[in-house]
Amino acid sequence: MKSITVFACALLMVVPALGQETETTYETETTTVSGGADLLREMWYMDDATTLAPGQVDLRLTFAWETAGAPMNLGDSDDNFIIRPGIIWGMTEGFELFADLPIWLGDGGDRGALRDGNFDTTVGFTWRMWEPEDIWPAGALQGRARIPTGDGSELIDGELRLILTNEYESGIRSHINIFAKTVNGENDQTAQFGSDTSWDVEDLDELWGTRGLDPRHFQYGAVIGLDGPLCGDGAVRWVLDYMNRSGPYYGTSNMNMAEAGWEWAMSDASRLGMSLQVSLDHSTSGPYFGATMTYAYALTY
């Protein structure tokens, strides 16, 4: 944890110095799609109602670290390190397609079904359904599916998310996300923990409920958040959000998570961001702390 903190501080000191060569003005309207106020969804619990411009392709690379929270803390375990390459394509006005593939570099001691390597592929779309008008926010519908490309994975999970984004004269934006998902099998990287024969299933049942570590087949939640400019040209923005969602396993309580961080539009083509996550109630359903960094490069045709 100390090394990650030192690295983040050094990055914040060095990277701004590299970006002083070019002076660029950035718009902060919700319709801005490159170098402006659209969130790097790979970093945040929430998303905004902004879609990429037609003909724009974003190549994104995310590095994530999280503590091995329960159920990983039932024994000796390592923290999780995940690299997630992704691509987003602005297909038409107000409509984008995206895909990403998490690659696990360390997942709780490599026990049983918990193997390092690529996991399941996520594909999806974001459709901006209406523009903001007066006090009404912009609205978008997002759908995503988990495709079983990982070791031992099966079936397909799906999620629908309603996204509302409002922008104010100060440049601050507010966001509300409401989502629901269906989970159709034991495909979650941590949900497969129960298949490890080195653990007493009866003990797991006693700790986690009568269904052991079975994933909850219907899950839901909501996220509220804000982002706003940190400097006059809007190139650097702060982001805050809070999420309440159902526990991913039967017998577990809801999760209350918060995160904070920043995004920097280094140029019209490049963006960099970092976020820190924390569990507000030390839920037994997920990690207690985490950090994420994403770099995005935009191509146009």
C-alpha positions as CSV (number, residue, x, y, z in Angstrom):
1,M,0.0,0.0,0.0
2,K,2.9,2.4,0.8
3,S,4.5,1.8,-2.5
4,I,1.3,2.5,-4.4
5,T,0.9,5.8,-2.5
6,V,4.5,6.9,-3.3
7,F,4.0,6.0,-7.0
8,A,0.7,8.0,-7.1
9,C,2.3,11.1,-5.5
10,A,5.3,10.9,-7.9
11,L,3.0,10.6,-10.9
12,L,1.0,13.7,-9.8
13,M,4.3,15.7,-9.5
14,V,5.9,14.6,-12.7
15,V,3.1,14.2,-15.2
16,P,1.7,17.8,-15.0
17,A,5.2,19.1,-15.8
18,L,5.2,17.1,-19.0
19,G,1.9,18.5,-20.1
20,Q,2.9,22.2,-19.8
21,E,4.2,22.4,-23.4
22,T,0.7,22.6,-25.0
23,E,-2.0,25.1,-24.0
24,T,-5.5,23.8,-24.9
25,T,-8.9,25.0,-23.9
26,Y,-11.4,22.2,-23.0
27,E,-15.2,22.5,-23.1
28,T,-17.2,21.2,-20.1
29,E,-20.5,20.5,-21.8
30,T,-22.0,17.0,-21.5
31,T,-21.8,16.8,-25.3
32,T,-18.0,17.1,-25.4
33,V,-16.6,13.7,-26.2
34,S,-12.8,14.1,-26.5
35,G,-10.6,16.0,-24.0
36,G,-13.7,17.1,-22.1
37,A,-16.2,16.1,-19.5
38,D,-16.9,12.5,-20.2
39,L,-16.0,9.9,-17.6
40,L,-13.5,7.1,-18.1
41,R,-16.0,4.4,-17.1
42,E,-13.3,1.8,-16.5
43,M,-12.3,3.7,-13.3
44,W,-15.6,4.5,-11.7
45,Y,-18.7,2.8,-10.2
46,M,-20.8,5.3,-12.2
47,D,-21.0,6.4,-15.8
48,D,-22.2,9.5,-17.4
49,A,-24.7,10.1,-20.2
50,T,-22.0,11.2,-22.7
51,T,-21.1,9.0,-25.7
52,L,-18.2,9.2,-28.1
53,A,-18.5,11.2,-31.2
54,P,-19.3,9.2,-34.4
55,G,-16.0,8.0,-35.9
56,Q,-14.1,8.1,-32.7
57,V,-12.4,5.0,-31.2
58,D,-10.9,5.0,-27.7
59,L,-8.2,2.6,-26.8
60,R,-8.1,2.3,-23.0
61,L,-5.8,0.4,-20.6
62,T,-6.7,0.1,-16.9
63,F,-4.6,-1.1,-14.0
64,A,-6.5,-2.0,-10.8
65,W,-5.4,-3.1,-7.3
66,E,-7.7,-4.2,-4.5
67,T,-7.3,-5.8,-1.1
68,A,-8.3,-9.4,-0.9
69,G,-11.5,-8.7,1.1
70,A,-13.9,-11.4,2.1
71,P,-14.6,-14.1,1.1
72,M,-10.9,-14.0,0.2
73,N,-9.9,-13.4,3.8
74,L,-11.0,-16.8,4.9
75,G,-7.4,-17.9,4.7
76,D,-3.9,-16.8,3.5
77,S,-4.5,-14.6,0.5
78,D,-2.9,-12.0,-1.7
79,D,-4.2,-8.7,-3.0
80,N,-5.7,-8.6,-6.4
81,F,-4.0,-7.0,-9.4
82,I,-5.9,-6.7,-12.7
83,I,-5.1,-5.3,-16.1
84,R,-8.1,-4.5,-18.3
85,P,-7.6,-3.5,-22.0
86,G,-10.7,-2.1,-23.6
87,I,-12.0,-0.4,-26.7
88,I,-15.0,2.0,-27.2
89,W,-16.4,2.9,-30.7
90,G,-18.6,5.9,-31.4
91,M,-20.8,4.1,-33.9
92,T,-23.4,6.9,-34.6
93,E,-24.5,10.1,-33.0
94,G,-25.5,9.3,-29.4
95,F,-24.6,5.6,-29.6
96,E,-21.4,3.7,-28.8
97,L,-20.2,0.1,-28.5
98,F,-17.5,-1.1,-26.0
99,A,-15.7,-4.2,-25.0
100,D,-13.0,-5.1,-22.4
101,L,-11.2,-8.1,-21.1
102,P,-9.8,-8.3,-17.5
103,I,-6.5,-10.1,-17.0
104,W,-5.9,-11.2,-13.4
105,L,-2.3,-11.1,-12.3
106,G,-2.9,-12.2,-8.7
107,D,-6.1,-13.4,-7.1
108,G,-6.0,-14.5,-3.5
109,G,-3.3,-17.1,-3.5
110,D,-4.2,-18.9,-6.8
111,R,-6.5,-21.4,-4.9
112,G,-8.5,-23.9,-6.8
113,A,-10.7,-22.3,-9.5
114,L,-9.1,-18.9,-8.8
115,R,-6.5,-19.0,-11.5
116,D,-4.5,-16.1,-12.9
117,G,-5.0,-15.1,-16.5
118,N,-7.8,-13.7,-18.7
119,F,-11.3,-13.7,-17.3
120,D,-14.6,-13.1,-19.0
121,T,-15.1,-10.6,-21.8
122,T,-17.6,-7.7,-21.3
123,V,-19.4,-6.3,-24.3
124,G,-22.0,-3.5,-24.3
125,F,-23.5,-0.3,-25.6
126,T,-24.5,3.2,-24.4
127,W,-27.4,4.9,-26.0
128,R,-27.9,8.6,-25.2
129,M,-31.7,8.8,-25.3
130,W,-32.4,12.5,-24.8
131,E,-30.5,15.8,-24.3
132,P,-30.7,18.0,-21.3
133,E,-33.5,20.6,-21.2
134,D,-34.0,23.3,-18.6
135,I,-33.8,21.4,-15.2
136,W,-34.0,17.9,-16.9
137,P,-30.8,16.0,-17.1
138,A,-29.4,14.2,-20.1
139,G,-30.4,10.5,-20.1
140,A,-28.8,7.3,-21.5
141,L,-29.4,3.6,-21.4
142,Q,-26.5,1.3,-21.1
143,G,-26.5,-2.5,-21.6
144,R,-23.7,-4.9,-21.0
145,A,-23.2,-8.7,-21.1
146,R,-20.5,-10.9,-19.7
147,I,-19.3,-13.5,-22.3
148,P,-17.7,-16.7,-20.8
149,T,-14.2,-16.5,-22.2
150,G,-12.5,-17.3,-18.9
151,D,-11.3,-20.7,-17.6
152,G,-14.3,-22.8,-16.4
153,S,-16.8,-20.1,-17.2
154,E,-20.3,-20.7,-18.5
155,L,-23.6,-18.9,-19.4
156,I,-24.0,-15.2,-19.9
157,D,-24.8,-12.4,-17.4
158,G,-26.6,-9.2,-18.4
159,E,-26.9,-5.7,-16.9
160,L,-29.1,-2.7,-17.8
161,R,-28.3,0.8,-16.4
162,L,-30.2,4.1,-16.5
163,I,-27.8,7.0,-16.5
164,L,-28.8,10.6,-15.7
165,T,-26.3,13.5,-16.1
166,N,-27.0,17.2,-15.3
167,E,-24.5,20.0,-15.8
168,Y,-24.5,23.4,-14.0
169,E,-23.1,26.8,-14.8
170,S,-20.2,26.3,-12.5
171,G,-19.0,23.3,-14.7
172,I,-19.9,20.8,-12.0
173,R,-22.0,17.8,-13.1
174,S,-24.2,15.5,-11.1
175,H,-24.9,11.8,-12.0
176,I,-27.4,9.2,-11.0
177,N,-27.0,5.6,-12.1
178,I,-29.6,2.9,-11.4
179,F,-28.8,-0.7,-12.5
180,A,-30.0,-4.2,-12.3
181,K,-28.2,-7.4,-13.5
182,T,-28.9,-11.1,-13.9
183,V,-26.2,-13.6,-12.9
184,N,-26.8,-17.0,-14.4
185,G,-23.9,-19.1,-13.1
186,E,-20.9,-19.3,-10.8
187,N,-18.8,-17.3,-13.2
188,D,-17.5,-14.6,-10.9
189,Q,-13.8,-14.9,-10.1
190,T,-14.5,-14.9,-6.4
191,A,-17.8,-16.8,-6.5
192,Q,-15.9,-19.9,-7.7
193,F,-14.1,-19.9,-4.3
194,G,-16.6,-22.4,-3.0
195,S,-15.4,-25.0,-5.5
196,D,-12.0,-25.2,-3.8
197,T,-12.0,-28.6,-2.1
198,S,-9.4,-27.5,0.4
199,W,-12.2,-25.7,2.3
200,D,-14.9,-27.3,4.4
201,V,-18.2,-26.5,2.6
202,E,-20.2,-26.8,5.9
203,D,-18.0,-24.1,7.5
204,L,-18.7,-21.9,4.5
205,D,-22.4,-22.4,4.8
206,E,-22.3,-21.5,8.4
207,L,-20.4,-18.3,7.6
208,W,-22.1,-17.2,4.4
209,G,-25.6,-18.7,4.8
210,T,-27.4,-21.8,3.7
211,R,-26.4,-21.3,0.0
212,G,-22.7,-21.1,0.7
213,L,-21.0,-18.7,-1.8
214,D,-23.6,-19.1,-4.6
215,P,-23.8,-15.8,-6.5
216,R,-27.1,-13.9,-6.1
217,H,-28.9,-14.4,-9.4
218,F,-30.6,-11.0,-9.4
219,Q,-28.5,-8.0,-8.3
220,Y,-29.3,-4.3,-8.2
221,G,-27.9,-1.0,-7.0
222,A,-27.6,2.8,-7.4
223,V,-24.7,5.3,-7.7
224,I,-24.7,9.0,-7.1
225,G,-21.8,11.2,-8.0
226,L,-20.3,14.6,-8.9
227,D,-17.4,15.8,-11.1
228,G,-16.1,19.3,-11.7
229,P,-13.2,21.3,-12.9
230,L,-10.0,21.6,-10.9
231,C,-8.5,24.4,-13.0
232,G,-9.8,27.2,-15.2
233,D,-9.6,25.4,-18.6
234,G,-11.3,22.3,-17.2
235,A,-8.4,20.0,-18.3
236,V,-8.3,18.4,-14.9
237,R,-11.5,17.4,-13.2
238,W,-12.2,15.9,-9.7
239,V,-14.7,13.0,-9.4
240,L,-16.6,11.7,-6.3
241,D,-19.2,9.0,-6.1
242,Y,-21.0,6.7,-3.7
243,M,-22.5,3.3,-4.5
244,N,-25.0,1.1,-2.6
245,R,-25.6,-2.3,-4.2
246,S,-26.8,-5.7,-3.2
247,G,-24.3,-8.2,-2.0
248,P,-23.1,-10.5,-4.8
249,Y,-23.6,-13.7,-2.9
250,Y,-26.6,-15.1,-1.1
251,G,-26.4,-14.5,2.6
252,T,-24.3,-11.3,2.3
253,S,-25.4,-7.8,3.1
254,N,-25.5,-4.7,0.8
255,M,-22.2,-3.1,-0.1
256,N,-21.6,0.7,0.6
257,M,-18.6,1.9,-1.4
258,A,-17.2,5.3,-2.1
259,E,-14.4,6.6,-4.4
260,A,-12.6,9.8,-5.3
261,G,-10.1,10.8,-7.9
262,W,-9.3,12.9,-10.9
263,E,-9.1,12.8,-14.7
264,W,-6.7,14.8,-16.8
265,A,-7.3,15.6,-20.5
266,M,-3.6,15.8,-21.5
267,S,-4.5,16.6,-25.1
268,D,-7.5,16.1,-27.4
269,A,-6.3,12.5,-27.9
270,S,-4.9,11.4,-24.5
271,R,-6.5,11.2,-21.1
272,L,-5.2,9.9,-17.7
273,G,-7.1,9.3,-14.5
274,M,-6.8,7.7,-11.1
275,S,-9.3,6.7,-8.5
276,L,-9.2,5.4,-4.9
277,Q,-12.0,3.2,-3.5
278,V,-13.0,2.4,0.0
279,S,-15.6,0.2,1.7
280,L,-17.7,2.3,4.1
281,D,-19.0,-0.6,6.1
282,H,-16.2,-3.3,5.6
283,S,-18.8,-5.4,3.9
284,T,-18.1,-9.1,3.8
285,S,-19.0,-9.1,0.1
286,G,-16.0,-7.3,-1.5
287,P,-12.6,-5.6,-1.1
288,Y,-12.0,-3.0,1.6
289,F,-9.7,-0.7,-0.4
290,G,-8.7,-0.3,-4.0
291,A,-7.0,1.9,-6.6
292,T,-7.4,2.2,-10.3
293,M,-5.5,4.0,-13.1
294,T,-6.7,4.4,-16.7
295,Y,-5.0,5.8,-19.8
296,A,-7.1,6.5,-22.9
297,Y,-6.0,7.3,-26.4
298,A,-8.6,8.5,-29.0
299,L,-8.4,7.7,-32.7
300,T,-10.7,9.3,-35.3
301,Y,-11.6,8.3,-38.9
